[in-house]
Amino acid sequence: MSINAYRRVQEVAASPRSTEYRLMTQITAEMIAARDAGLKGAQLMPALHRNRVVWSTFANLCAIPGNRLPDDLRATIISIGLWVGKYTSGVMSGRAAIDDLIDVNRAILDGLSNENGRVGQGAVLR
């Protein structure tokens, strides 16, 4: 089986939560790499933009009527999405550090993992 066929099967078989986990892991790693490379302000834009887009998407999905997440969790995700958007502007202008965005993503990654380190049922993408 070719690598592309394997990837297609993997994508179809992936749970929503594992997809969210993989995406957040990639984005968080990009932000850590940018920070560790000493990038500042506009140099951080590629990693920051991707993070902002993902959080905006999560917030928009939670705002859709019929999303099956509990209302309080949906509200929390929407609030985090709004905060990420605003805080990201501060990081790009040099008024804030990228570390808080990394910490938020790490907390979400912890929540997406269960106690055995495995990724379980989907959260935002339900």
N, C-alpha and C positions, 0 to 999 in steps of 0.2 A: 504494500500500500504506500502510495506517495505521501510525503510530508503534508501536502495540501489537503489530501483526503483525510488524513489523521486529524488535522486541525479542524476541518469541517465537522467531523464526528464529535470532537471534543467540545466545540462551541454548541452543538445541538444538545449534548448530554449535560452541559454545565447547568447548575442550579442558579437561580437569580442571585442568591447570596454569594456563591463562589465567584460569579461574574463581578459583583460589587466589590468583593474582597480583592480580586485580582486587579481591578481598575484602581481602587484606592491605594493598593500596594505600589503600583507603577507610578502613580502621580506623586505619592509621598516620597518615593525613592528619587524621583526627578527633583523635587524641591530640596531634599537633603543633599543631593549631588551639587545642585546650584549653590546652596549655602556653603557647603564645604569647599567649593571652588572659589569662594570669596566674592561671588557675584553680588551686585547691589543694584537697587533701583530698577531701571528699565532692562538691565541685563537679565533680571529674573523673569521677565515678561513671559517667555514661552511656558515655563513651569507654572507660573501663577495663573496664566490665562486658562490653561487646561484644568487646573484645580477649580477655578471660578466657574467654568462651563459645567463641570460635573456637579458641583453643588447647586448651581442654578437648575440643572436638569432634575436632580433629586427633589428640590423644592417644588418645581413645576409638577412633577409626578405626584407629589403628596397633596397638591392643591386640586387635583382632578377629583370630581365627585365620583364615588365608587371605588376609590383606592381603599383597600381592605385593611390597611394599618389602623391601629387605634388612633382616635382623634388627637390625644395628647402627644403621641409619638410623631404623628404627621406635623403637628404644630411645632414641635421641637426641631424637626428636620428643616422645616420652612424657616424658622428663626435662625438656625445655624447657617443656612444658605444665604440669608440676608446679611448676617454678620460677616461671612466669608467675603461677600461682594464688597462690602464697605471696608473691611480690614485690609483686603488686598490692595485697595487704592492707597492706603497708608504705607504699605510695604513698598509699593512701586515709587512712591514719592520720598521714601527714606525716613518717614516719620514713625514707622513700626518695623519690627523684626519678623522675619519669615517663621521663626521658631514657634510662634503661637498657632499658625496655620498647620505646621507639622504636628504639633501636639494634638490638635483637634482631630486631624486625620488618624493619628495613632490611636486615639480613644475610640474612634469609630471602628478601626480595624480590630481592636480588642473586643468590641461589642459584636462584631460579625463572626468572631471566633468563639467556639464553645470551649468548655474547660479542657477538652482533650486536644485543643489546637486545630481541630477540624472545622471546616466551614459547613454550616447547616442551612436551614431554610432561608429563603430570600427575605429581605427587609423592604427596601424602598421599591424594588421592581415587582412587587406583588401585583 
